[in-house]
Amino acid sequence: MTITAAHIQPIVALIAGLIILIMPRFLNLIVAIYLIVTGLAGLGVFKMLHM
């Protein structure tokens, strides 16, 4: 199986969900990081870094 950009968001969501189940105190931090990374990806920041 080849992991593409379309697979990254579900994988991150799965990992974040597991961490939240194990350590609920990190919910705010995980959500904040997830939103920042998703926003940067949506703006195409990571594509610009790949030049």
C-alpha positions as CSV (number, residue, x, y, z in Angstrom):
1,M,0.0,0.0,0.0
2,T,1.3,3.4,-1.0
3,I,0.7,6.2,1.4
4,T,-0.4,9.4,-0.4
5,A,-1.4,12.9,0.8
6,A,-5.0,11.6,0.9
7,H,-4.1,9.1,3.6
8,I,-2.3,11.5,5.9
9,Q,-5.4,13.1,7.4
10,P,-7.2,9.9,8.4
11,I,-3.9,8.5,9.9
12,V,-3.3,11.6,11.9
13,A,-7.0,11.5,13.1
14,L,-6.6,7.9,14.2
15,I,-3.4,8.5,16.1
16,A,-4.8,11.6,17.8
17,G,-7.9,9.7,18.8
18,L,-5.9,6.9,20.3
19,I,-3.7,9.4,22.3
20,I,-6.8,11.2,23.5
21,L,-8.3,7.9,24.8
22,I,-5.0,7.1,26.6
23,M,-4.3,10.6,27.9
24,P,-7.4,12.9,27.9
25,R,-5.4,15.8,29.3
26,F,-3.7,16.3,25.9
27,L,-7.0,16.9,24.1
28,N,-6.5,20.7,23.7
29,L,-2.9,20.3,22.5
30,I,-3.8,17.6,20.0
31,V,-6.7,19.5,18.6
32,A,-4.7,22.6,18.2
33,I,-1.8,20.9,16.5
34,Y,-4.2,19.0,14.2
35,L,-6.0,22.2,13.2
36,I,-2.7,24.1,12.5
37,V,-1.3,21.2,10.4
38,T,-4.6,20.8,8.5
39,G,-4.8,24.6,7.9
40,L,-1.2,24.7,6.6
41,A,-1.9,21.7,4.3
42,G,-5.0,23.4,3.0
43,L,-3.1,26.5,2.2
44,G,-0.5,24.5,0.3
45,V,2.5,25.3,2.6
46,F,3.8,21.8,2.4
47,K,3.7,21.8,-1.4
48,M,5.8,24.9,-1.5
49,L,8.4,23.3,0.7
50,H,8.8,20.4,-1.7
51,M,10.3,22.6,-4.5
